[in-house]
Structures are given as structure tokens and as C-alpha cells.
């Protein structure tokens, strides 16, 4: 079967033979191979082999296999995700030279699957996503407490009221309590008095420095409770 053939070549790191196999496939078989690699092969690989495999299949056909990065979820969930391996560095170098825009696409696809601040920070650092505005564009595509925590911290680094206001407007348009509370925390910290809408969450000035002391403190405030001092 196709999975067994592909999996054997991956485990043996026979990248040329894997490319030859894919080259021999009909269009219908190749579409099946795309699914098999994304859903059945990559999802079973340990961290280092995962990234090495993803590197080689993206080099072979980027458009078909870039989304294979979404198989990273099992590594993030299991706590074994590590962006500090050689294959990630090579993947960055390859995309930087050939399709630089794909670096942000990778982040957009991975962000909803990541579980910790360390994982998200590791992703940004490994793919050299250094500008705060670009990081915010990735973080704003997610709707989780972790993304809101990192939006808040990134805005503090950017220290730009105009950018902070734009983020608040995006969050408020989501029309859910958690997003609105996140906007309220940003509003209070940056003194954005011109934001439209009614905010039920009240933050006292002395509480502002404690909001992002750690993730649990931020989550406490995000859920509508007084920040823990």
C-alpha cells in the first residue's frame, strides 16, 4: 500500500527514492499521496524525523505539501515539539530563498495547534518572524486564551497605541466575551479611551502591571475576574 511504501522510505531516510516514487504516480495517486503524507505518515513521526520529512517533501513540491505542517499537532500536544533541529533551519533557508511568503503561512497554519508560550516563541524565532506587527497578524488569526496572552505581550513590546487600537477593533468584532475582555485589558493598559462599545470589565491602574505577570494571572483577568495581586 502507498502508506507503507512511503513510511518505509521515510524511516530509512531514502529521500531520493521517495521523490522517485512520487514522480511515478498518476495525478490521482499523487493526490492520495498528499493526503497520506499529511494525515497518516507525518502524524506518526517523532520531532526530528517529522521536520526532516517535511523539509524534503516541501522541496519536492511546496504547493502540495506546505500544509503538511499542520500534522505538528501531535508533537505540540505531547510536549515533544522542538524547533531547534537542523531540518527546521534548512527549511527556513530554503523558503527564504524560494518562497519567503510561505514562512508566515507556516506560522498561520501552526498557531492554532500550539499549546504553550514556549512553542509559539520557538516558532517565531525559528522562522525569523521578528517584526511585532507580523507576529500580531499571526496571533490575531487564533481565538484562544494563549493567543490573547501573546497579543498583549507583543503589544507591550511594540508600544504603539495605533497598532493596539487596531488589534482591539479586530477582537471586538468577534463578539464573544473572551475577545471583548482581551480588548478591555489592552484598552486599559494603553489608555485607549476612544474605543467604541461598553466594557463591563474594570481594571484599576494599580492592577495593570500584574496582568501579564504570568499566563495564569492573565487568564484570571481574561475570564472577567480581578487580576491577582
N, C-alpha and C positions, 0 to 999 in steps of 0.2 A: 504493500500500500504506500501511497505517497508520503504520509506522515512518517512511517517507519524509515523510508529511504532518506528523507530529509533529516530526520532526527539522528540517524546513524552518521551521516556526513558532518552534521554539526558537532556531535560529541567527539568525532575524530578530527575535527577542525580541518576538514578537507574542503576548503573554500572554493578552489578551482573546480572541483568535481560538483559541488553544489551549484555553481554558476552554469556548468555544462548541463546539469540536469534541468535547470530552469529554462535554459536555452532550447532544450529539446522538446519542451512542452507545447502543445497546441494552445490557442488562445483560451479555450475553455478550461484546459488543465492548469494553465498558469493562474487563472482567476481562482481556481480551487487552491492552488499552492499559496496564493496570497493569504487566503483565509486560514489555511492550515498553519502557516508560519505565525500569523498573528494570534490565533486562538488556541493552538494546540502545542506548538513547539516552544515559542518564546515564553509562554506562561509556565513552563516546567523547568526552566533553566536557572541555575544559580547566578549570582550577580555578575561575576567576571565573564562567564560564557554568554550570558544574556547580552551584554554590551558588545562583545566581540562579534556575536552573530548579527546583531542589529547593524553594526558598522558595515559588515560585508554585504548584507542584503540591500542596504541603502546605497552603497557604492554601486551595486549591480543595477538597481532600478529604484531611484529615490521616490518617484511618484507613487509607486506601488507599495513600498514598504515603510515609508516615513511614519505612518500611523501605527506601525508595529510597536512604537514606544509606549503605546497605551497598555501593553502587556506588563509594564513595570509595576502594576498594582500589587502583584503577589510579593514582590520584593519590599515594597513600601509597607504593606500590611504586616509582613513577617519581621520587619526591622532589619533586614539584611541589605537594603539598598545603599550602594556606595558609588558616588560619582567620581571617586578619586582613582579610578583604574585607567590604565593606558588606553584602552579602547575608547573611552569617553573623550580623552584628549585627542585621539586620532579622528574621532567623529566630528569634534568641533573644528579641527583643522580642515577636514575635507569639506564640510558645509560652508565654512568661512570663505573658502576659495571658490566654491562652485554655486552654492545657493544660500547666501547669507540669511535671507529672509526665513529660511527653514529653521533657524535656531530659535526664533520666537515661536514659530509654530510648534516645535517640540515642547517648549515650555507650556504653551496653551493646552496641549493635549495631556501633559503630565500633571499639571497643577491640581485638578480635581481628585487625583489618585494619591497625592502625597499626604502624609499623616502628621508630620512634625515640622517645627520651625527649622530644625537642622536639615531636614530633607529639602525643603524649599530653598533655603540659603545655599545648600550644596548644589542644587540645580542651577541657580542663577550664577554662581561662581564658576562652575564647570563650563557653562556655555557662554560665559563672559557677558551676561546681561547686566551691565553696570549702571546704566542711567536709571534714576529713580522713576522717571515718567514711563519708561518701557516696562519696568518691573510692575508698576501700578496697573498698566494696561493688561498684564497677565493676571494679576491678583484680582482685579475687578471682574474678570470673567467667571470667577468662582463665587459661590454663595454659602460660605461656611464660616464658623467662628474663627478658624485658623486664618483664613484669608483676610477677615476683618482685622484681626490682631496684627497681621503683617502689613496691611494697608496703613494702619495707624502708625506703626513703627517706621515705615518707609516715608510717610508724610512728614514725620518729625525730622528725618534725615534731609528731606528735600527743603523743608522750611519755606514753603511757598504757599501763601494764602489763596492765590488764584487756582493753583492745582488742587489744594484742599477743598475749595468750594466746588470745583468740577466733580471731584470724587463724591462729595456729599450729594450732589444732584443725581448722579448715577445711582447711588444707593437708595435715595428717597423714591426714585421711580419704580423700585422693586415692590413697594407697597406691602412689605411684611415687617413685623415688629422688630426682628433682629437687625435687619438692614437699617431701619429707621433709628434704632438705638445706636448703631455704629455711627450713623451720620450725626447723631446728637453728641456723641463723645468727641468726634472730630470738631464739630461746631464749637463746643465748649473750650477745647484745648486751644484752637486757633482764633477764638474770638470772632467767629463768623456771624455777626449779628443780623446780616441782611438775608439770611436764608428764609425762603418761604415755608409755611407749614407750622403746625403746632407740635411742640416737643413735650412729651409728658415726663421724660427722664431729666431730673435736675442734678447737676453736678456743681458742687461748691468749689470755689477757687482753690482751697487748701487740699482738695482731693485730686486735682489734676495730675500732680506729679506721681501719684500712686497707680494711675490707670493701667500702665503697661509695665509695672514692676515685674510681673511675670504673667504667663498665659492664664493661669487660674484667676488672678486678680482682674485681668481684663475680661475674662469670661463672666465673672461675677457681675461686673458693671454692664456688660453687654446684655445680660439677662434681666436687666432692669432693677438691679439691687444697688445699694450704696457701695461704692468702692471700699474694699477692705483696707484699713489703715494699719 
